[in-house]
């Protein structure tokens, strides 16, 4: 495994990990997490992959400049990282805001991407008023007072009752407030329905049946605008199937990679 720091304008930096050899698979995490969210998934993926994980701006070991951020900035960060790592013809798997970044990157740089896995995400998530309310609340009270409610939306009822979620609570609390708010602003200002509808590349959509953040109907609505896309519903999991059911999640992804000749 190798670690990389990619320099960005105004002194910002993006952190990425790269491991393995083979066809590239890029993993983009969601709001309030970091590259560690994929740790449980990696052992279940095929060995003949080059897996690249990036901390999006404001998260993990990437820089967290003051909010707000634009979705264009987040996309350009990952574009620069993939260019730095000389990645081409990758499959990009993005969850939540990572899936929005993946859509924008595919529209902007189709030469980098040959397939998409849009997991628990949509072309537009929520509305302006919802995100502004969230921004105002987090700005006034910080993330600590909201961490428990965030986790309740992430996980299915069974997982939340019978598994320890303190690791993921710590992920939220370790996220820079400016980074979290910056990405909330980016989501607030993004509606990708029109550009996403122009995509013509193999695409798989995955969602958990108990996802409270991006419910199945919302995810399906996005997949419906991409001709030829496939949709997979995972039962009894929430917003983070990579955590709740990594083996089953990996099977769905692996089959997609085989179907499109990526492995």
C-alpha positions as CSV (number, residue, x, y, z in Angstrom):
1,X,0.0,0.0,0.0
2,X,1.2,3.5,-0.8
3,X,0.0,6.9,0.5
4,X,-0.2,10.0,-1.6
5,X,-0.6,13.7,-0.9
6,X,-1.8,15.7,-3.8
7,X,-1.2,19.4,-3.8
8,X,-4.1,21.7,-4.7
9,X,-4.4,25.4,-5.2
10,X,-4.1,27.7,-2.2
11,X,-2.1,25.3,-0.2
12,X,-4.8,22.6,0.1
13,X,-3.9,18.9,-0.1
14,X,-5.9,15.7,-0.8
15,X,-4.9,12.4,0.8
16,X,-5.2,9.1,-1.1
17,X,-4.3,5.5,-0.5
18,X,-3.4,3.1,-3.4
19,X,-3.0,-0.7,-3.0
20,X,-2.9,-3.7,-5.2
21,X,-2.3,-4.1,-8.9
22,X,-4.8,-4.5,-11.8
23,X,-7.8,-2.7,-13.0
24,X,-8.4,0.5,-11.1
25,X,-11.3,0.8,-8.6
26,X,-11.7,4.2,-7.0
27,X,-13.7,4.5,-3.7
28,X,-15.2,7.8,-2.7
29,X,-16.7,8.0,0.8
30,X,-19.7,9.9,2.2
31,X,-20.2,12.9,4.4
32,X,-18.7,12.7,7.8
33,X,-16.5,9.6,7.2
34,X,-13.1,9.0,5.6
35,X,-11.1,6.3,3.7
36,X,-11.4,4.0,6.7
37,X,-15.1,3.5,6.0
38,X,-14.0,1.0,3.3
39,X,-11.7,-1.1,5.6
40,X,-14.3,-3.9,6.1
41,X,-15.1,-4.1,2.4
42,X,-11.5,-4.6,1.0
43,X,-11.0,-8.2,2.1
44,X,-14.1,-9.2,0.2
45,X,-13.1,-7.6,-3.1
46,X,-11.2,-9.5,-5.9
47,X,-7.4,-9.5,-5.6
48,X,-6.8,-8.4,-9.2
49,X,-7.7,-4.7,-8.6
50,X,-5.8,-1.5,-7.9
51,X,-7.9,0.1,-5.2
52,X,-7.6,3.8,-4.7
53,X,-9.3,5.5,-1.8
54,X,-9.4,9.3,-1.4
55,X,-10.4,11.5,1.5
56,X,-12.6,14.2,0.0
57,X,-11.9,17.8,0.9
58,X,-12.7,18.6,4.5
59,X,-12.5,15.0,5.7
60,X,-9.9,12.6,7.0
61,X,-6.3,13.6,6.2
62,X,-7.3,16.0,3.4
63,X,-7.2,19.7,4.0
64,X,-10.3,21.3,5.6
65,X,-10.4,25.0,4.5
66,X,-13.2,27.2,5.6
67,X,-16.7,26.5,4.3
68,X,-18.4,26.8,1.9
69,X,-17.2,24.4,-0.8
70,X,-18.6,23.9,-4.3
71,X,-19.2,20.5,-5.9
72,X,-16.9,21.7,-8.7
73,X,-14.0,22.0,-6.2
74,X,-14.7,18.5,-4.8
75,X,-14.8,17.0,-8.3
76,X,-11.6,18.9,-9.3
77,X,-9.8,17.5,-6.2
78,X,-10.5,13.9,-7.2
79,X,-9.7,14.7,-10.9
80,X,-6.3,16.0,-9.8
81,X,-5.7,12.9,-7.6
82,X,-6.4,10.5,-10.4
83,X,-4.3,12.4,-12.8
84,X,-1.5,12.4,-10.3
85,X,-1.8,8.7,-9.8
86,X,-2.0,8.2,-13.6
87,X,-5.4,6.4,-13.4
88,X,-7.3,5.8,-16.5
89,X,-10.3,3.6,-17.4
90,X,-11.3,3.3,-13.7
91,X,-14.6,2.2,-12.2
92,X,-15.5,4.8,-9.6
93,X,-17.6,3.7,-6.7
94,X,-19.1,6.6,-4.8
95,X,-21.4,6.6,-1.8
96,X,-23.6,9.5,-0.7
97,X,-21.7,12.7,-1.6
98,X,-19.0,10.5,-3.1
99,X,-21.6,9.3,-5.6
100,X,-22.4,12.9,-6.5
101,X,-18.7,13.6,-7.1
102,X,-18.5,10.4,-9.2
103,X,-21.3,11.6,-11.4
104,X,-19.7,15.0,-11.9
105,X,-16.4,13.5,-12.6
106,X,-17.8,11.2,-15.2
107,X,-19.5,14.1,-17.0
108,X,-16.3,16.2,-16.9
109,X,-13.6,13.5,-17.6
110,X,-15.1,10.5,-19.3
111,X,-11.5,9.5,-20.3
112,X,-10.8,8.6,-16.6
113,X,-13.9,6.5,-16.1
114,X,-15.3,3.4,-17.8
115,X,-17.9,2.5,-15.2
116,X,-19.8,3.9,-12.2
117,X,-21.2,2.4,-9.1
118,X,-23.6,4.9,-7.5
119,X,-24.2,3.7,-4.0
120,X,-26.8,5.3,-1.7
121,X,-26.6,8.5,-3.6
122,X,-28.6,10.6,-6.1
123,X,-28.3,13.3,-8.6
124,X,-29.9,15.7,-6.1
125,X,-30.1,14.9,-2.3
126,X,-32.6,16.9,-0.2
127,X,-33.5,20.5,-0.9
128,X,-32.0,23.9,-0.3
129,X,-34.0,24.6,2.9
130,X,-33.1,21.2,4.4
131,X,-29.4,21.7,3.9
132,X,-29.5,25.3,5.1
133,X,-31.3,24.1,8.3
134,X,-28.6,21.5,8.8
135,X,-25.8,24.0,8.2
136,X,-27.3,26.5,10.7
137,X,-27.7,23.8,13.3
138,X,-24.2,22.4,13.0
139,X,-22.7,25.9,13.0
140,X,-24.5,26.8,16.1
141,X,-24.1,23.6,18.1
142,X,-21.3,21.6,16.5
143,X,-21.3,18.0,15.4
144,X,-21.2,16.4,18.9
145,X,-24.8,17.2,19.7
146,X,-26.0,15.8,16.3
147,X,-23.8,12.7,16.1
148,X,-26.3,10.3,17.5
149,X,-29.1,11.4,15.1
150,X,-26.7,11.2,12.2
151,X,-25.9,7.6,13.0
152,X,-29.6,6.7,13.4
153,X,-30.1,7.8,9.8
154,X,-27.0,5.9,8.6
155,X,-27.8,2.4,10.0
156,X,-30.6,0.0,9.8
157,X,-32.5,-0.7,13.1
158,X,-31.1,-4.2,13.5
159,X,-27.5,-3.0,13.0
160,X,-27.8,-0.1,15.3
161,X,-29.3,-2.3,18.1
162,X,-26.8,-5.2,17.9
163,X,-23.6,-3.7,16.7
164,X,-21.2,-1.1,18.2
165,X,-21.4,2.1,16.2
166,X,-18.9,4.0,18.3
167,X,-16.2,3.7,15.6
168,X,-18.5,5.6,13.2
169,X,-19.5,8.1,15.8
170,X,-15.8,8.9,16.2
171,X,-15.5,9.3,12.4
172,X,-18.2,12.0,12.6
173,X,-16.7,13.7,15.6
174,X,-13.2,13.6,14.0
175,X,-14.5,15.4,10.9
176,X,-13.6,19.1,10.8
177,X,-16.7,21.2,11.3
178,X,-15.6,23.4,8.4
179,X,-15.2,20.3,6.3
180,X,-18.6,19.0,7.2
181,X,-20.3,22.3,6.6
182,X,-18.3,22.9,3.4
183,X,-19.6,19.6,1.9
184,X,-23.1,20.4,3.1
185,X,-23.0,23.6,1.1
186,X,-21.7,21.6,-1.9
187,X,-24.7,19.1,-1.7
188,X,-27.1,22.0,-1.1
189,X,-26.1,23.6,-4.4
190,X,-26.0,20.4,-6.6
191,X,-28.6,19.2,-9.0
192,X,-27.1,16.7,-11.5
193,X,-30.2,15.4,-13.1
194,X,-29.5,17.0,-16.5
195,X,-25.8,16.3,-16.8
196,X,-26.2,12.8,-15.3
197,X,-28.9,12.0,-17.9
198,X,-26.3,12.5,-20.6
199,X,-24.0,9.8,-19.3
200,X,-23.5,6.8,-21.5
201,X,-21.4,4.3,-19.6
202,X,-22.0,1.1,-17.6
203,X,-23.6,2.1,-14.3
204,X,-24.8,0.2,-11.3
205,X,-26.9,1.7,-8.5
206,X,-27.0,0.2,-5.0
207,X,-29.2,1.2,-2.1
208,X,-30.2,-0.3,1.2
209,X,-33.9,-0.9,1.8
210,X,-33.7,1.0,5.2
211,X,-31.6,4.0,3.9
212,X,-33.1,7.1,5.5
213,X,-30.7,9.5,3.8
214,X,-31.1,8.5,0.2
215,X,-34.2,6.2,0.1
216,X,-34.5,3.5,-2.6
217,X,-37.0,5.5,-4.7
218,X,-34.6,8.5,-4.8
219,X,-31.7,6.4,-5.9
220,X,-33.8,4.5,-8.5
221,X,-34.9,7.9,-9.9
222,X,-31.3,8.8,-10.6
223,X,-30.5,5.5,-12.2
224,X,-33.6,5.8,-14.4
225,X,-32.1,8.8,-16.2
226,X,-29.0,6.8,-17.2
227,X,-29.7,4.5,-20.2
228,X,-28.9,0.9,-19.6
229,X,-28.1,1.3,-15.9
230,X,-28.7,-1.5,-13.4
231,X,-30.3,-1.2,-10.0
232,X,-29.8,-3.4,-6.9
233,X,-31.7,-3.2,-3.7
234,X,-30.0,-4.6,-0.6
235,X,-32.5,-5.8,2.1
236,X,-32.3,-4.8,5.7
237,X,-29.4,-2.5,5.5
238,X,-29.2,1.3,5.7
239,X,-27.1,4.1,4.2
240,X,-23.8,2.2,4.6
241,X,-24.1,-1.3,3.2
242,X,-20.3,-1.4,2.9
243,X,-20.3,-1.5,6.7
244,X,-23.4,-3.5,7.5
245,X,-23.1,-6.2,4.8
246,X,-19.6,-5.9,3.2
247,X,-19.6,-9.5,1.9
248,X,-22.9,-9.2,0.1
249,X,-22.0,-5.7,-1.1
250,X,-18.8,-6.9,-2.5
251,X,-20.6,-9.7,-4.4
252,X,-22.8,-7.2,-6.2
253,X,-19.9,-5.0,-7.1
254,X,-17.7,-7.9,-8.2
255,X,-20.4,-9.3,-10.5
256,X,-20.8,-5.8,-12.1
257,X,-17.1,-5.6,-12.6
258,X,-17.1,-9.0,-14.3
259,X,-20.1,-8.1,-16.4
260,X,-18.5,-5.1,-17.9
261,X,-15.1,-6.9,-18.4
262,X,-13.2,-4.8,-15.8
263,X,-11.9,-8.0,-14.2
